[in-house]
Amino acid sequence: MKPADSAVPLHPLLAERWSPRALDPGTELTDKQFLALFEAARWAPSWGNTQPARFVAGRRGDETFEKLRGALSRGNHGWAGNAGALVLGVARRVNDEGEQLPYGEYGLGLAVENLVLQAGAEGLVAHQMAGFDGQAAREAFGVPEDYEPLVMIAVGAQGDAAELPDRLAEKENAPRSRMELDRIVFSGSWNEPTF
């Protein structure tokens, strides 16, 4: 556990959420846990209730999981194989009338955060990744051109950081950090800190 060093107490789901790479290769997601991830994502807010988030999901050992893993970058391919599930997050970009759908990426981001927090509520962890080949994923699953693969998520149970290669174990054991609030929240004018 690496709880957030926050200015005020946060809900445990937020304070304890982090993105480990050390995943337990022996843990399998139950059907209920797997379903709960996507039920949480489904109930995320979206602009005009357009619900732009789509997912391709596989559990370790199935064909979908292996195809998703095949699209990962070399740096993610190894450790992510221990995940109980791999999930590709895809944003819808065009509506039924063929017009650009605004805020699709934002809607996918909200849905993914719901998925990640639900994973925490299920006693699991999730690690979001940009290190994957979106075109390879598109081709592997026949993702239409009006949808954009944007994120891959590894979900599982936390494992032992000592099992990771040295450079990843070092990242795993490093303290969590964020910019201070005075650098990200302003009032009055830009760069005038609120806190």
N, CA, C and O of each residue as an XYZ file, in Angstrom:
780
protein
N       0.846     -1.187      0.000
C       0.000      0.000      0.000
C       0.888      1.245      0.000
O       1.868      1.342      0.738
N       0.510      2.172     -0.842
C       1.228      3.443     -0.911
C       0.190      4.559     -0.907
O      -0.073      5.160     -1.949
N      -0.406      4.846      0.257
C      -1.477      5.855      0.276
C      -0.972      7.237     -0.130
O       0.185      7.590      0.097
N      -1.864      7.997     -0.730
C      -1.535      9.353     -1.154
C      -1.206     10.222      0.049
O      -1.858     10.131      1.089
N      -0.195     11.060     -0.097
C       0.161     12.055      0.919
C      -0.632     13.315      0.585
O      -0.120     14.230     -0.060
N      -1.886     13.353      1.031
C      -2.806     14.415      0.624
C      -2.939     15.498      1.689
O      -2.683     15.268      2.871
N      -3.349     16.688      1.238
C      -3.506     17.840      2.131
C      -4.650     17.636      3.118
O      -4.614     18.160      4.231
N      -5.652     16.884      2.717
C      -6.790     16.522      3.568
C      -7.074     15.048      3.345
O      -6.665     14.502      2.320
N      -7.761     14.382      4.267
C      -8.076     12.966      4.057
C      -8.955     12.770      2.818
O      -9.900     13.522      2.580
N      -8.621     11.750      2.047
C      -9.396     11.378      0.872
C     -10.104     10.053      1.126
O      -9.718      9.291      2.013
N     -11.134      9.790      0.349
C     -11.797      8.495      0.437
C     -10.748      7.410      0.189
O      -9.887      7.581     -0.674
N     -10.802      6.307      0.921
C      -9.789      5.262      0.745
C      -9.625      4.776     -0.693
O      -8.508      4.456     -1.100
N     -10.707      4.710     -1.475
C     -10.571      4.283     -2.865
C      -9.659      5.219     -3.660
O      -8.941      4.783     -4.560
N      -9.694      6.509     -3.317
C      -8.840      7.483     -3.989
C      -7.442      7.496     -3.394
O      -6.449      7.503     -4.121
N      -7.370      7.499     -2.089
C      -6.069      7.597     -1.417
C      -5.190      6.378     -1.681
O      -3.967      6.495     -1.758
N      -5.804      5.224     -1.818
C      -5.032      3.995     -1.977
C      -4.853      3.575     -3.433
O      -4.151      2.601     -3.706
N      -5.468      4.283     -4.363
C      -5.346      3.939     -5.772
C      -3.955      4.288     -6.285
O      -3.509      5.428     -6.158
N      -3.288      3.331     -6.851
C      -2.039      3.574     -7.542
C      -1.892      2.518     -8.615
O      -2.753      1.646     -8.736
N      -0.844      2.570     -9.384
C      -0.721      1.755    -10.590
C       0.470      0.813    -10.523
O       1.478      1.050    -11.189
N       0.376     -0.245     -9.738
C       1.504     -1.167     -9.653
C       1.695     -1.964    -10.939
O       0.750     -2.207    -11.689
N       2.927     -2.358    -11.167
C       3.257     -3.249    -12.278
C       3.439     -4.680    -11.789
O       3.331     -5.631    -12.564
N       3.716     -4.824    -10.499
C       3.872     -6.154     -9.922
C       2.483     -6.738     -9.693
O       1.756     -6.319     -8.792
N       2.132     -7.703    -10.519
C       0.821     -8.337    -10.433
C       0.991     -9.818    -10.140
O       1.944    -10.447    -10.599
N       0.068    -10.362     -9.379
C       0.120    -11.759     -8.967
C      -0.362    -12.653    -10.111
O      -1.537    -12.600    -10.474
N       0.529    -13.476    -10.687
C       0.137    -14.309    -11.819
C      -0.817    -15.440    -11.460
O      -1.363    -16.100    -12.345
N      -1.019    -15.665    -10.168
C      -1.923    -16.731     -9.738
C      -3.345    -16.274     -9.502
O      -4.233    -17.100     -9.289
N      -3.578    -14.974     -9.534
C      -4.917    -14.457     -9.253
C      -5.743    -14.369    -10.528
O      -5.302    -13.817    -11.536
N      -6.941    -14.920    -10.464
C      -7.893    -14.815    -11.572
C      -9.063    -13.963    -11.118
O      -9.494    -14.050     -9.968
N      -9.574    -13.146    -12.012
C     -10.764    -12.357    -11.700
C     -11.983    -13.268    -11.741
O     -12.130    -14.085    -12.650
N     -12.847    -13.121    -10.756
C     -14.100    -13.869    -10.790
C     -15.004    -13.262    -11.854
O     -14.774    -12.144    -12.314
N     -16.024    -14.003    -12.236
C     -16.993    -13.467    -13.199
C     -17.622    -12.186    -12.666
O     -17.822    -11.228    -13.412
N     -17.932    -12.175    -11.380
C     -18.564    -11.000    -10.779
C     -17.623     -9.798    -10.796
O     -18.044     -8.690    -11.128
N     -16.358    -10.003    -10.443
C     -15.381     -8.903    -10.473
C     -15.227     -8.356    -11.889
O     -15.214     -7.142    -12.092
N     -15.112     -9.243    -12.857
C     -14.930     -8.846    -14.251
C     -16.129     -8.034    -14.726
O     -15.960     -6.980    -15.339
N     -17.317     -8.506    -14.455
C     -18.539     -7.804    -14.837
C     -18.632     -6.452    -14.147
O     -19.021     -5.466    -14.773
N     -18.281     -6.391    -12.865
C     -18.387     -5.138    -12.093
C     -17.525     -4.029    -12.681
O     -17.903     -2.859    -12.619
N     -16.368     -4.376    -13.251
C     -15.508     -3.361    -13.861
C     -16.255     -2.602    -14.954
O     -16.180     -1.376    -15.035
N     -16.967     -3.336    -15.782
C     -17.620     -2.719    -16.939
C     -18.980     -2.134    -16.589
O     -19.454     -1.211    -17.250
N     -19.597     -2.666    -15.560
C     -20.825     -2.041    -15.077
C     -20.500     -0.663    -14.493
O     -21.246      0.295    -14.694
N     -19.382     -0.572    -13.770
C     -18.941      0.727    -13.241
C     -18.626      1.686    -14.382
O     -19.018      2.853    -14.342
N     -17.922      1.200    -15.395
C     -17.577      2.043    -16.543
C     -18.841      2.521    -17.265
O     -18.912      3.668    -17.705
N     -19.817      1.655    -17.381
C     -21.064      1.986    -18.088
C     -21.788      3.149    -17.445
O     -22.454      3.922    -18.134
N     -21.669      3.284    -16.134
C     -22.401      4.325    -15.408
C     -21.611      5.617    -15.245
O     -22.006      6.487    -14.468
N     -20.517      5.752    -15.955
C     -19.748      7.008    -15.919
C     -20.544      8.110    -16.610
O     -21.308      7.835    -17.535
N     -20.370      9.356    -16.170
C     -21.008     10.464    -16.880
C     -20.367     10.666    -18.248
O     -19.214     10.295    -18.470
N     -21.127     11.254    -19.155
C     -20.588     11.604    -20.475
C     -21.362     12.794    -21.016
O     -22.498     13.045    -20.613
N     -20.736     13.526    -21.934
C     -21.345     14.707    -22.522
C     -22.642     14.305    -23.226
O     -22.634     13.452    -24.114
N     -23.749     14.921    -22.826
C     -25.032     14.648    -23.447
C     -25.445     13.189    -23.388
O     -26.241     12.733    -24.209
N     -24.914     12.460    -22.430
C     -25.167     11.024    -22.290
C     -24.850     10.259    -23.582
O     -25.534      9.296    -23.930
N     -23.807     10.704    -24.282
C     -23.424     10.057    -25.537
C     -22.714      8.723    -25.327
O     -22.638      7.919    -26.256
N     -22.199      8.476    -24.143
C     -21.578      7.205    -23.770
C     -20.581      6.724    -24.836
O     -20.813      5.708    -25.491
N     -19.468      7.461    -25.009
C     -18.525      7.150    -26.082
C     -17.541      6.024    -25.767
O     -16.785      5.613    -26.647
N     -17.531      5.523    -24.547
C     -16.533      4.520    -24.156
C     -16.922      3.132    -24.656
O     -18.062      2.689    -24.513
N     -15.939      2.466    -25.244
C     -16.083      1.074    -25.653
C     -14.851      0.331    -25.152
O     -13.790      0.924    -24.959
N     -15.004     -0.970    -24.945
C     -13.908     -1.760    -24.389
C     -13.787     -3.094    -25.113
O     -14.781     -3.685    -25.537
N     -12.555     -3.550    -25.241
C     -12.262     -4.920    -25.642
C     -11.558     -5.519    -24.435
O     -10.559     -4.976    -23.966
N     -12.074     -6.639    -23.929
C     -11.563     -7.172    -22.663
C     -11.333     -8.672    -22.745
O     -12.135     -9.420    -23.305
N     -10.224     -9.082    -22.176
C      -9.916    -10.505    -22.104
C      -9.328    -10.859    -20.760
O      -8.687    -10.037    -20.106
N      -9.552    -12.089    -20.360
C      -8.953    -12.595    -19.121
C      -7.782    -13.502    -19.453
O      -7.767    -14.196    -20.470
N      -6.789    -13.474    -18.549
C      -5.571    -14.249    -18.774
C      -5.936    -15.680    -19.176
O      -6.746    -16.343    -18.529
N      -5.315    -16.125    -20.256
C      -5.545    -17.474    -20.745
C      -6.478    -17.536    -21.944
O      -6.509    -18.548    -22.644
N      -7.243    -16.467    -22.198
C      -8.126    -16.522    -23.370
C      -7.477    -15.827    -24.571
O      -6.473    -15.129    -24.427
N      -8.055    -16.025    -25.737
C      -7.498    -15.500    -26.978
C      -7.479    -13.969    -27.003
O      -6.528    -13.365    -27.498
N      -8.523    -13.349    -26.473
C      -8.584    -11.883    -26.458
C      -7.433    -11.313    -25.639
O      -6.781    -10.359    -26.065
N      -7.180    -11.885    -24.478
C      -6.071    -11.440    -23.630
C      -4.759    -11.495    -24.408
O      -3.982    -10.541    -24.383
N      -4.512    -12.603    -25.094
C      -3.246    -12.760    -25.814
C      -3.127    -11.773    -26.974
O      -2.038    -11.267    -27.245
N      -4.230    -11.497    -27.658
C      -4.194    -10.509    -28.741
C      -3.943     -9.106    -28.177
O      -3.203     -8.323    -28.772
N      -4.549     -8.792    -27.047
C      -4.302     -7.499    -26.400
C      -2.847     -7.407    -25.964
O      -2.188     -6.391    -26.186
N      -2.357     -8.451    -25.356
C      -0.962     -8.462    -24.899
C      -0.008     -8.301    -26.075
O       1.042     -7.672    -25.942
N      -0.365     -8.862    -27.218
C       0.462     -8.754    -28.409
C       0.593     -7.328    -28.919
O       1.554     -7.008    -29.619
N      -0.365     -6.464    -28.577
C      -0.310     -5.067    -29.008
C       0.487     -4.182    -28.046
O       0.756     -3.022    -28.359
N       0.863     -4.710    -26.892
C       1.599     -3.919    -25.900
C       3.029     -3.652    -26.350
O       3.619     -4.432    -27.098
N       3.572     -2.536    -25.878
C       4.975     -2.220    -26.143
C       5.859     -3.228    -25.415
O       5.422     -3.910    -24.488
N       7.094     -3.304    -25.851
C       8.040     -4.238    -25.231
C       8.152     -3.998    -23.719
O       8.274     -4.950    -22.948
N       8.109     -2.731    -23.297
C       8.242     -2.425    -21.872
C       7.062     -2.882    -21.027
O       7.213     -3.111    -19.827
N       5.905     -3.014    -21.631
C       4.710     -3.435    -20.887
C       4.371     -4.907    -21.091
O       3.692     -5.507    -20.258
N       4.834     -5.488    -22.182
C       4.449     -6.845    -22.553
C       4.745     -7.865    -21.454
O       3.914     -8.726    -21.165
N       5.921     -7.771    -20.845
C       6.331     -8.777    -19.860
C       5.506     -8.760    -18.594
O       4.854     -9.750    -18.261
N       5.526     -7.650    -17.887
C       4.839     -7.602    -16.591
C       3.332     -7.701    -16.736
O       2.678     -8.277    -15.867
N       2.755     -7.159    -17.804
C       1.301     -7.150    -17.963
C       0.738     -8.541    -18.225
O      -0.466     -8.758    -18.089
N       1.586     -9.471    -18.594
C       1.138    -10.852    -18.776
C       0.658    -11.492    -17.496
O      -0.047    -12.500    -17.537
N       1.027    -10.927    -16.352
C       0.578    -11.444    -15.056
C      -0.787    -10.909    -14.643
O      -1.337    -11.341    -13.630
N      -1.338     -9.981    -15.407
C      -2.646     -9.412    -15.073
C      -3.720    -10.492    -15.169
O      -3.593    -11.444    -15.938
N      -4.761    -10.333    -14.390
C      -5.913    -11.222    -14.508
C      -6.741    -10.876    -15.727
O      -7.427    -11.735    -16.281
N      -6.680     -9.605    -16.153
C      -7.415     -9.151    -17.330
C      -6.652     -8.018    -17.989
O      -5.965     -7.240    -17.327
N      -6.782     -7.939    -19.297
C      -6.310     -6.789    -20.064
C      -7.525     -6.179    -20.753
O      -8.406     -6.886    -21.243
N      -7.549     -4.847    -20.779
C      -8.696     -4.121    -21.315
C      -8.178     -3.028    -22.241
O      -7.280     -2.268    -21.879
N      -8.748     -2.956    -23.427
C      -8.471     -1.881    -24.362
C      -9.612     -0.883    -24.277
O     -10.773     -1.242    -24.475
N      -9.279      0.388    -23.979
C     -10.279      1.453    -23.936
C     -10.309      2.184    -25.261
O      -9.277      2.637    -25.756
N     -11.498      2.297    -25.834
C     -11.688      2.875    -27.160
C     -12.723      3.994    -27.065
O     -13.760      3.830    -26.423
N     -12.444      5.124    -27.702
C     -13.373      6.262    -27.684
C     -14.098      6.371    -29.020
O     -13.482      6.323    -30.085
N     -15.398      6.516    -28.942
C     -16.189      6.775    -30.149
C     -15.950      8.218    -30.556
O     -16.001      9.116    -29.716
N     -15.684      8.453    -31.857
C     -15.351      9.792    -32.339
C     -16.445     10.413    -33.206
O     -16.483     11.632    -33.375
N     -17.337      9.581    -33.758
C     -18.354     10.060    -34.695
C     -19.711      9.544    -34.255
O     -19.844      8.378    -33.882
N     -20.738     10.419    -34.297
C     -22.079      9.994    -33.873
C     -22.822      9.285    -35.009
O     -22.280      9.106    -36.099
N     -24.050      8.890    -34.745
C     -24.833      8.139    -35.729
C     -25.108      8.937    -36.999
O     -25.363      8.353    -38.052
N     -25.059     10.258    -36.912
C     -25.293     11.118    -38.076
C     -24.005     11.410    -38.852
O     -24.025     12.159    -39.828
N     -22.900     10.826    -38.424
C     -21.627     11.034    -39.103
C     -20.911     12.300    -38.692
O     -19.923     12.678    -39.323
N     -21.380     12.964    -37.651
C     -20.749     14.196    -37.162
C     -19.736     13.865    -36.080
O     -19.865     12.866    -35.373
N     -18.713     14.729    -35.958
C     -17.722     14.545    -34.897
C     -18.413     14.555    -33.545
O     -19.238     15.425    -33.266
N     -18.083     13.610    -32.729
C     -18.649     13.498    -31.385
C     -17.707     14.213    -30.421
O     -16.597     13.737    -30.180
N     -18.129     15.348    -29.866
C     -17.231     16.073    -28.959
C     -17.051     15.330    -27.631
O     -17.945     14.622    -27.166
N     -15.899     15.508    -27.055
C     -15.588     15.017    -25.714
C     -15.557     13.491    -25.593
O     -15.736     12.953    -24.501
N     -15.333     12.801    -26.695
C     -15.260     11.342    -26.631
C     -14.122     10.853    -25.764
O     -14.288      9.912    -24.988
N     -12.956     11.491    -25.891
C     -11.807     11.089    -25.072
C     -12.084     11.348    -23.596
O     -11.731     10.544    -22.733
N     -12.720     12.480    -23.323
C     -13.070     12.815    -21.936
C     -14.027     11.760    -21.373
O     -13.860     11.301    -20.243
N     -15.024     11.384    -22.165
C     -15.976     10.368    -21.723
C     -15.313      9.032    -21.465
O     -15.635      8.353    -20.489
N     -14.378      8.644    -22.342
C     -13.645      7.400    -22.105
C     -12.825      7.517    -20.825
O     -12.769      6.573    -20.037
N     -12.191      8.667    -20.613
C     -11.398      8.859    -19.393
C     -12.235      8.693    -18.136
O     -11.796      8.066    -17.172
N     -13.433      9.247    -18.143
C     -14.319      9.101    -16.984
C     -14.712      7.640    -16.777
O     -14.739      7.153    -15.646
N     -15.015      6.947    -17.866
C     -15.390      5.537    -17.761
C     -14.230      4.691    -17.245
O     -14.421      3.790    -16.428
N     -13.021      4.989    -17.732
C     -11.849      4.243    -17.274
C     -11.601      4.504    -15.786
O     -11.268      3.582    -15.042
N     -11.762      5.752    -15.354
C     -11.566      6.023    -13.922
C     -12.588      5.243    -13.085
O     -12.246      4.707    -12.031
N     -13.825      5.179    -13.546
C     -14.812      4.362    -12.826
C     -14.363      2.906    -12.765
O     -14.466      2.267    -11.718
N     -13.864      2.378    -13.885
C     -13.381      1.004    -13.928
C     -12.236      0.802    -12.931
O     -12.212     -0.180    -12.190
N     -11.295      1.738    -12.924
C     -10.139      1.643    -12.035
C     -10.566      1.685    -10.564
O     -10.071      0.908     -9.748
N     -11.478      2.588    -10.234
C     -11.938      2.673     -8.847
C     -12.743      1.436     -8.454
O     -12.654      0.985     -7.312
N     -13.521      0.885     -9.374
C     -14.245     -0.351     -9.076
C     -13.267     -1.492     -8.844
O     -13.487     -2.332     -7.971
N     -12.186     -1.529     -9.622
C     -11.158     -2.546     -9.387
C     -10.669     -2.455     -7.943
O     -10.540     -3.472     -7.262
N     -10.395     -1.228     -7.477
C      -9.969     -1.048     -6.091
C     -11.012     -1.531     -5.100
O     -10.674     -2.147     -4.089
N     -12.271     -1.256     -5.384
C     -13.355     -1.693     -4.498
C     -13.461     -3.217     -4.473
O     -13.939     -3.795     -3.497
N     -13.013     -3.864     -5.551
C     -13.043     -5.333     -5.635
C     -11.792     -5.964     -5.025
O     -11.631     -7.184     -5.064
N     -10.900     -5.133     -4.458
C      -9.658     -5.649     -3.890
C      -8.580     -5.894     -4.935
O      -7.610     -6.611     -4.689
N      -8.762     -5.288     -6.108
C      -7.823     -5.444     -7.210
C      -7.057     -4.152     -7.436
O      -7.330     -3.141     -6.787
N      -6.107     -4.182     -8.348
C      -5.384     -2.985     -8.767
C      -5.480     -2.889    -10.284
O      -5.751     -3.875    -10.968
N      -5.252     -1.684    -10.795
C      -5.292     -1.470    -12.243
C      -4.158     -0.542    -12.638
O      -3.838      0.408    -11.924
N      -3.565     -0.822    -13.765
C      -2.480     -0.002    -14.296
C      -2.850      0.384    -15.724
O      -3.014     -0.478    -16.588
N      -2.981      1.695    -15.964
C      -3.321      2.207    -17.281
C      -2.045      2.436    -18.075
O      -1.031      2.880    -17.535
N      -2.111      2.124    -19.379
C      -0.919      2.193    -20.213
C      -1.205      2.898    -21.534
O      -2.234      2.671    -22.171
N      -0.273      3.755    -21.927
C      -0.286      4.322    -23.266
C       0.670      3.547    -24.166
O       0.643      3.717    -25.385
N       1.504      2.708    -23.588
C       2.518      1.956    -24.325
C       1.943      0.741    -25.018
O       2.119     -0.393    -24.571
N       1.243      0.996    -26.131
C       0.726     -0.093    -26.954
C       0.560      0.435    -28.376
O       0.556      1.644    -28.606
N       0.425     -0.474    -29.309
C       0.271     -0.127    -30.718
C      -1.224     -0.074    -31.039
O      -1.868     -1.109    -31.208
N      -1.762      1.133    -31.121
C      -3.179      1.310    -31.371
C      -3.620      0.748    -32.711
O      -4.723      0.213    -32.823
N      -2.776      0.859    -33.726
C      -3.133      0.325    -35.048
C      -3.171     -1.198    -35.020
O      -4.045     -1.812    -35.631
N      -2.222     -1.807    -34.310
C      -2.231     -3.268    -34.188
C      -3.491     -3.728    -33.458
O      -4.102     -4.725    -33.843
N      -3.882     -3.009    -32.409
C      -5.106     -3.350    -31.686
C      -6.321     -3.171    -32.585
O      -7.226     -4.005    -32.588
N      -6.339     -2.082    -33.348
C      -7.450     -1.826    -34.279
C      -7.607     -3.006    -35.245
O      -8.709     -3.512    -35.454
N      -6.490     -3.428    -35.822
C      -6.516     -4.514    -36.797
C      -6.878     -5.849    -36.145
O      -7.633     -6.633    -36.720
N      -6.350     -6.110    -34.962
C      -6.605     -7.386    -34.292
C      -8.081     -7.586    -33.956
O      -8.578     -8.712    -33.944
N      -8.778     -6.474    -33.681
C     -10.167     -6.591    -33.236
C     -11.175     -5.969    -34.197
O     -12.371     -5.941    -33.907
N     -10.709     -5.476    -35.325
C     -11.626     -4.883    -36.286
C     -12.300     -3.621    -35.784
O     -13.476     -3.388    -36.063
N     -11.559     -2.803    -35.043
C     -12.116     -1.551    -34.514
C     -12.374     -0.602    -35.681
O     -11.451     -0.310    -36.441
N     -13.606     -0.112    -35.845
C     -13.911      0.778    -36.968
C     -13.126      2.086    -36.903
O     -12.652      2.476    -35.836
N     -12.992      2.753    -38.031
C     -12.210      3.981    -38.139
C     -12.777      5.133    -37.313
O     -12.036      6.039    -36.933
N     -14.076      5.111    -37.030
C     -14.662      6.203    -36.244
C     -14.558      5.966    -34.741
O     -15.216      6.644    -33.952
N     -13.730      5.005    -34.352
C     -13.411      4.735    -32.951
C     -11.899      4.778    -32.808
O     -11.175      4.387    -33.723
N     -11.414      5.255    -31.656
C      -9.969      5.408    -31.461
C      -9.487      4.636    -30.231
O      -9.888      4.959    -29.113
N      -8.627      3.612    -30.417
C      -8.021      2.937    -29.266
C      -7.086      3.913    -28.550
O      -6.164      4.455    -29.159
N      -7.327      4.134    -27.253
C      -6.567      5.164    -26.534
C      -5.802      4.671    -25.311
O      -4.811      5.290    -24.925
N      -6.229      3.589    -24.702
C      -5.585      3.171    -23.458
C      -5.719      1.658    -23.303
O      -6.702      1.055    -23.731
N      -4.710      1.069    -22.683
C      -4.765     -0.332    -22.301
C      -4.684     -0.366    -20.779
O      -3.947      0.414    -20.176
N      -5.432     -1.258    -20.164
C      -5.485     -1.335    -18.707
C      -5.230     -2.776    -18.278
O      -5.896     -3.699    -18.747
N      -4.272     -2.957    -17.391
C      -4.018     -4.260    -16.786
C      -4.704     -4.273    -15.423
O      -4.519     -3.360    -14.619
N      -5.495     -5.310    -15.169
C      -6.218     -5.435    -13.904
C      -5.849     -6.764    -13.267
O      -5.801     -7.795    -13.938
N      -5.589     -6.731    -11.976
C      -5.271     -7.974    -11.275
C      -5.079     -7.714     -9.800
O      -5.504     -6.688     -9.270
N      -4.435     -8.653     -9.152
C      -4.104     -8.506     -7.736
C      -2.642     -8.099     -7.633
O      -1.803     -8.536     -8.421
N      -2.353     -7.263     -6.657
C      -0.981     -6.805     -6.480
C      -0.070     -7.985     -6.187
O      -0.410     -8.882     -5.415
N       1.093     -7.962     -6.820
C       2.080     -9.015     -6.630
C       3.313     -8.502     -5.913
O       3.277     -7.462     -5.255
N       4.393     -9.232     -6.044
C       5.649     -8.950     -5.363
C       6.577     -8.156     -6.280
O       6.959     -8.636     -7.348
N       6.939     -6.941     -5.863
C       7.816     -6.083     -6.668
C       9.181     -6.726     -6.902
O       9.848     -6.409     -7.887
N       9.602     -7.617     -6.021
C      10.901     -8.278     -6.185
C      10.926     -9.176     -7.422
O      12.001     -9.562     -7.879
N       9.771     -9.507     -7.961
C       9.691    -10.346     -9.158
C       9.886     -9.548    -10.446
O      10.030    -10.131    -11.521
N       9.892     -8.227    -10.343
C      10.049     -7.372    -11.517
C      11.526     -7.177    -11.858
O      12.382     -7.325    -10.986
N      11.839     -6.845    -13.120
C      13.216     -6.441    -13.442
C      13.614     -5.234    -12.588
O      12.750     -4.473    -12.150
N      14.903     -5.057    -12.351
C      15.393     -4.022    -11.433
C      14.832     -2.639    -11.711
O      14.400     -1.957    -10.782
N      14.828     -2.205    -12.975
C      14.376     -0.838    -13.278
C      12.893     -0.663    -12.954
O      12.480      0.414    -12.524
N      12.088     -1.707    -13.155
C      10.664     -1.610    -12.820
C      10.431     -1.747    -11.318
O       9.543     -1.097    -10.766
N      11.219     -2.584    -10.662
C      11.104     -2.724     -9.204
C      11.422     -1.398     -8.521
O      10.802     -1.039     -7.520
N      12.404     -0.670     -9.076
C      12.752      0.638     -8.519
C      11.565      1.601     -8.624
O      11.261      2.316     -7.669
N      10.900      1.620     -9.771
C       9.708      2.463     -9.943
C       8.591      2.022     -8.994
O       7.886      2.845     -8.411
N       8.453      0.721     -8.858
C       7.390      0.159     -8.016
C       7.556      0.577     -6.554
O       6.573      0.842     -5.862
N       8.787      0.633     -6.100
C       9.066      0.943     -4.706
C       9.246      2.432     -4.424
O       9.360      2.837     -3.267
N       9.273      3.243     -5.474
C       9.446      4.694     -5.290
C       8.184      5.292     -4.664
O       7.082      4.798     -4.905
N       8.335      6.346     -3.867
C       7.151      6.987     -3.287
C       6.298      7.639     -4.371
O       6.803      8.081     -5.402
N       5.013      7.686     -4.114
C       4.097      8.373     -5.025
C       4.255      9.874     -4.834
O       4.535     10.342     -3.731
N       4.075     10.619     -5.908
C       4.161     12.073     -5.781
C       3.238     12.734     -6.790
O       2.899     12.148     -7.819
N       2.841     13.940     -6.488
C       2.038     14.776     -7.367
C       2.501     16.215     -7.195
O       3.111     16.558     -6.183
N       2.212     17.058     -8.184
C       2.500     18.477     -8.039
C       1.680     19.023     -6.875
O       0.609     18.503     -6.562
N       2.178     20.051     -6.252
C       1.451     20.692     -5.167
C       0.245     21.447     -5.729
O       0.244     21.849     -6.893
N      -0.777     21.636     -4.897
C      -1.997     22.316     -5.323
C      -1.742     23.735     -5.822
O      -2.445     24.211     -6.713
N      -0.739     24.420     -5.254
C      -0.497     25.804     -5.687
C      -0.005     25.889     -7.134
O       0.084     26.982     -7.694
N       0.314     24.750     -7.736
C       0.740     24.729     -9.136
C      -0.386     24.354    -10.097
O      -0.225     24.450    -11.314
N      -1.551     23.918     -9.540
C      -2.597     23.426    -10.444
C      -3.978     24.047    -10.222
O      -4.869     23.859    -11.051
N      -4.177     24.783     -9.120
C      -5.487     25.391     -8.851
C      -5.294     26.885     -8.652
O      -4.550     27.317     -7.771
N      -5.980     27.678     -9.492
C      -5.805     29.130     -9.468
C      -7.142     29.833     -9.258
O      -8.200     29.319     -9.623
N      -7.067     31.016     -8.664
C      -8.228     31.913     -8.499
C      -7.776     33.328     -8.816
O      -6.607     33.673     -8.647
N      -8.706     34.134     -9.272
C      -8.364     35.520     -9.573
C      -7.733     35.665    -10.934
O      -8.300     36.313    -11.813
N      -6.554     35.066    -11.127
C      -5.898     35.068    -12.432
C      -4.974     33.854    -12.507
O      -4.694     33.189    -11.509
N      -4.515     33.595    -13.722
C      -3.645     32.432    -13.949
C      -2.396     32.508    -13.084
O      -1.786     33.569    -12.949
N      -2.029     31.397    -12.511
C      -0.859     31.270    -11.636
C      -1.005     31.973    -10.300
O      -0.022     32.128     -9.575
N      -2.212     32.401     -9.962
C      -2.477     32.938     -8.618
C      -3.104     31.802     -7.810
O      -4.292     31.514     -7.955
N      -2.298     31.155     -6.954
C      -2.769     29.954     -6.281
C      -4.002     30.178     -5.415
O      -4.139     31.196     -4.738
N      -4.887     29.199     -5.459
C      -6.067     29.188     -4.607
C      -5.703     28.673     -3.221
O      -6.254     29.124     -2.217
N      -4.772     27.729     -3.174
C      -4.391     27.099     -1.899
C      -2.908     27.316     -1.629
O      -2.395     26.863     -0.606
